[in-house]
Amino acid sequence: MRILVVDDDTQIIRAMRINLRARGYEVDTAADGAAALRAVAERHPDVVLLDLGLPDMEGGEVIEALRGWTSVPIIVLSARHSASEKVRSLDQGADDYVTKPFGMDELLARIRAAQRRSVPVEEAPVVATESFTVDLGAKRVVRDGEEVRLTPTEWHILEILARNAGRLVSQRRLLHDVWGPVYQSETNYLRVYMAQLRRKLEPDPAHPVHLITEAGMGYRFEKGPPAKG
């Protein structure tokens, strides 16, 4: 079981890493929100332990960004004790809220409970087009019987679009969910990565039929006819 610990306090990160690894967990860490979003996309943790006071964004923004595309259990670990903070975090999509300081036995019990409550089956495990198939559960893309190698960032973009097939996904949302809120004006990032995805997936990258640009607004994933065979 892999756990992502998100906190900018190096002492807490070190203590959590030691304690969790001693109990058999694999542990990844992130010191800010943008790093947390990348780590979830690239490492696919089973549970995220999230501090609210991050240097680049509020923890609530991280929760909302993750809930745009994943149901990974999120447990907030925060020194903020007010009921309003707890309610806000839970409404944003957190699964649990633990106040600091906390006992490790209590935290481990909450981790186990969050994992039991999580839904392992994806809502749309396979999205098929006439040209390629996106397996959201296995996190792989197949074209002409061959698996297509995608970078973590390419996969993250494609996954968000595939989960919203037929609907416009704004540039702002893609930039926020993939790179973080400080990158929400960097539309050139999207142009570069969408061009790479089209080269790998579209029958004619110059005339895309599945990865569609809505000028000035965002992108849309069109399934078209179902894949043959």
N, C-alpha and C positions, 0 to 999 in steps of 0.2 A: 504494500500500500504506500502510495507516494503522497506526501503532504507538502504544500507550499506555504512557507511562513513569510508574511509581508510585514515588515517593521523597519523603521530607520534607526532603531536603538541597537547598536552592535552587541551590547551585553545581553539583551533579550534574545537576539538572533542566535548568539553563541549558546546560551543556556537551552533554548528550545531545540537547537540542532543536537546537542549532546543528549538531552533527555529523550527525545523522540527516537534517535538512532539507537540508543541503548535498549529501547523497547521494540526494535525490529522494523521501524518505519524508514523508508527512503525520504530524505528531506532536501527540498530545494528552497532557496531564499531569494527575496527581492527587497530592496531598500526604498523603492518608491513605486508609485502607481503604474507608470509606463512600463517599468521592468516587470511588474506583476502581470500585466496584460500579456506581455510577450511570453512570460514563463508559462502561463496557462495554455497559450496557443501552442507552444513548442514542447512542453513537458507533460501536459495532460494529467495534472494531479488529481487524486481522488478526493481531497479535501483542501480548502484554502483557509488558512488562519490569517485574519486581516486586521491590522491596526487602523484606526480611523485617521490619526494625525500624521499624514504622509507629507513629505516636503514639496511635492509637485502637484498634488491634488488631494481632495478629500477622499477618505475611504468609501464614502457613499457613491462617489462618481465611479470608483472602480467596480463597486457592486452593480451599478446600473449598466456599465459597459459590458461586464461579463454576462449579465442576464439577457443581453441582446442576442447571445448565441450559445450559451452553455448553461446547463443545470447543475454544474459542480457544486457540492455543498460548501457554503461559506459560513465560517464562524468568526464573528467579530470579537477581537480581544482588545479592550479599550479601558483606559482609566476614567472615561466619562461615565458617571454613575446615574445621570438624570434619566427619568422615565422617557422623556421626549426623545432623547438620543437613541434609546433602545427601540422605541416605536418607529422612529424614522428609518433606522437601519433595517429593521424587519420589513417595513413597507417597501423599501428599495429592493429587497430580494434576499437579504441575509437569512440563513436558516437558524442561527442561534446567536446569542450575545453574552459574552463572559467578561465580567469586570476584573480589572487588575487591582491588586494582586490576586492570583488564583492558585489553587493547588493542582499539581500535575495529575493526580488521580481523577479529580473532577473533570479536567480538560480531556483526558483520555476517554472518560465515559461519554462526554458530549461528542467527541469525534466518532466514537462507535455508533452513537445514536443517530448522528447526522448521516453516516454512511448507510445505516439500515433504512432511513427514510428516503434516501435518494433513489431515483427511478433509473434503472440501468438501461432500459430500452429507449432508444431515440424515437421521437415522434415521426420523423421521416428518414428511416435508415438508408434508403437508396433513392437517388434522384437520377432518372434516366433521360437522356436525350438521344436523338438519332445518331449522334457522333461519339458520345462518351457517356460513362456512368460514374456518378459520384456516390460512393458508399460512405455515408456520414458516420455510421457506427464503427467501421474499420478504418476510417480516415484514409481512404485511398481512391484514386481515380483510374479508371480503365478505359483505354481507347484502342479499338481494333484488336482486342484480346490481350493487349500489353498494358502493364501498369505504367502510368505517367508519373515521373518524379517531379514533385513540386517542393519548393522551399517552404519553410514554416509560414512565412508571410503570404506567399501565394495561396497556400492552403487556407489560411485564416480568412482571406478575402473571399475565396471561392465558397467556403463553408457558409459565411454570412449570406452571400447572394443565393446559394442553393436552398438555404433554409427559408428564404423569402421569395422563392420562385414565383415569377409572374408579377411581383410587386417592385416598385421603385425603391431602391435603397439610396439615401442621399449621400453625397460626397462627405458631408460633415459627419454623418454617423459612421461611415466606413473609416475615416481618418481617426475619429475618436476611439472606436472600438479596437482598431488594429495598432495604432501608434500612440494614442493618448490625446488628451485635450489640447496640449501645447502644439499639436501638429494639425489642428483643424483647418488651417488655411493652406496647407502644403498639397494642393491638388495635383502638382506634378508627380508626387509619389504614386498616386493612383494611376495616372496615365502610364507611367513606366511599368507598373506591375500588371495592369490590365493588358497592355501590349504583350507582355511575357506570357500571360495566361492564354491569350488568343493564339499566339504562335504555337503553344503546346496543345491546344484543345480544339480550335475552330478549323473546319475544313478549308476555309479561305479566310485567313486572318484579316485581310484587307476589307472583307465584307462579312463581318460577324453576324451570325444568326442566333447565337445563344447568349453571348456576353454583350449586351446592348448598352450603348451610351445614350443617356438622355441629356442632351447638351445643356450645360449650366446647372443641372440638377443632381444627377447621380447615375446609377447603373441598375440594370435589370437583368435577371437570369431568366431566359426563356427555354423551356424544355423542348417544345416542338413535339413532333411525333415520337413515340417511344422507341427505344433502341431495339434494333433487330437482332434476333438470335440470343 
